[in-house]
Amino acid sequence: MKVDRGRRKTLLVVAVAILALLAGMAYVLPSAYAGGTIKGDDDKFISIGMGIRTNFNMAEDASASGGQWSNTFGVNNARIYINGKIHKYVGFEFNTECFNCAVNGGGNHFGGNSNMGLLDAIGKFEFNELANVWVGRLLVPTERGELNGPFYHAVFDGFRTPLNQSDFSGNFGAGGAGLYGRDNGAVFYGKVHPGATHLQYVGGVFTGLQSSSTSGPNQRNSLKYAGRITWNLLNEEKNPGYYTSGTYYGTLGDILALAVGGEWQNNSAGTLTNQSAYGNFTSDILFEKVLPNQGVFTFNAEYKRYWAQDLAATQVGGPTTGGGGCYCMFNGTSFTTYALYLFPQEIGIGRFQPYGRYTFVNSVYNQGVDEFEGGVNYVISGHNARISAYYRNTAYAGIASGNNTMLVNPAGAGVHQDSITVALQLQY
């Protein structure tokens, strides 16, 4: 075989240059540690991480023709995490997201489905276990599913029930109520330990829905209030701040967590001339048991109740189209529950975790949704490395309108749709 001496020489030079660069980095950054952390002293550090979620989905009759299965590769999330401390009691969090990766941002806009933007910008005053304050752009504390975020659910697609204000919204400012479950505001949280149990509380005040002087219901600039109480009856959950997880894969032992929460804002649904208050109540439970064989059983359940005036007559579509700028929130109930079993045996580089899930959504004024999901996770490194595959059968009782369930559905009543998804989640 003829050897390309010039190419071999080039490769050798590149390899030497890379080794020299790595050696130089090791010399210049002696305080850089594994995990992407640069440490100044015990009270000063900065850490950098990343997270991606991507999938391949096939959905019945979802092709362009409407008569065949769709075949789509997609990126659900692409995030950069930056956290740190500048004082013993003062820290910060700064995260970004590809906001339009999962949806089409506009065919006539260059890179419209690949825009990176600000997700979180939090100033943290963390004094002790009892009392802490976070301010800035941050998650609104309501149900566990919201505080899990996409990366810490027990299943890949955890968001199958109606969306809260800051998830339904498409932006901040006039006509918007936040983005990706975040809003601008302040949160106070802490934890106490009555008896042998653990009780965490969190409350916050936020901008909520904003309206202009000519459109939208919130003409008095009313603020939004949200809160949540979680009672751990067995072992204590350990998460940053007031965040949660849908499973701990048995690493914390047995968990039984009961929680209630909700949010409310006056004149934050409807239109300029047809205003309505908006509120929701949520309750959820997490039970995780490490079995004698070291397998892990996990059970999650969530109930939500939403209140908003019947606005379907004034709006068909999303929150910013038609109806004089209607922000038409869902009114009704939803319930979702799922059970998972993590096998103790490692096969290859991970463990299998089969699961089943049921979701029901019932609108007061409009449609209903009935959905079954069965799948399996291949857990390589907890929430940091996981492959998922699942099948869904979704039944729609009617077509969507103003008080829609926030689930994408085919047109027509009584429609059933099957879908199959294979997904990957990685973060560091």
HELIX and SHEET records of a PDB file:
HELIX    1   1 ARG A    5  VAL A   28  1                                  24    
HELIX    2   2 ARG A  144  ASN A  148  1                                   5    
HELIX    3   3 GLN A  165  PHE A  168  1                                   4    
HELIX    4   4 ALA A  312  THR A  314  5                                   3    
HELIX    5   5 GLY A  382  ASN A  384  5                                   3    
SHEET    1   A18 ALA A  32  TYR A  33  0                                        
SHEET    2   A18 THR A  37  ASP A  41 -1                                        
SHEET    3   A18 LYS A  44  ALA A  59 -1                                        
SHEET    4   A18 THR A  72  HIS A  87 -1                                        
SHEET    5   A18 VAL A  90  CYS A  98 -1                                        
SHEET    6   A18 MET A 116  GLU A 126 -1                                        
SHEET    7   A18 ASN A 132  LEU A 139 -1                                        
SHEET    8   A18 ARG A 182  VAL A 192 -1                                        
SHEET    9   A18 HIS A 198  PHE A 206 -1                                        
SHEET   10   A18 LYS A 224  ASN A 232 -1                                        
SHEET   11   A18 ILE A 255  GLY A 270 -1                                        
SHEET   12   A18 GLN A 275  VAL A 290 -1                                        
SHEET   13   A18 VAL A 296  TRP A 307 -1                                        
SHEET   14   A18 GLY A 332  LEU A 342 -1                                        
SHEET   15   A18 ARG A 351  SER A 363 -1                                        
SHEET   16   A18 GLY A 368  VAL A 379 -1                                        
SHEET   17   A18 ALA A 385  TYR A 396 -1                                        
SHEET   18   A18 VAL A 415  GLN A 427 -1                                        
END                                                                             
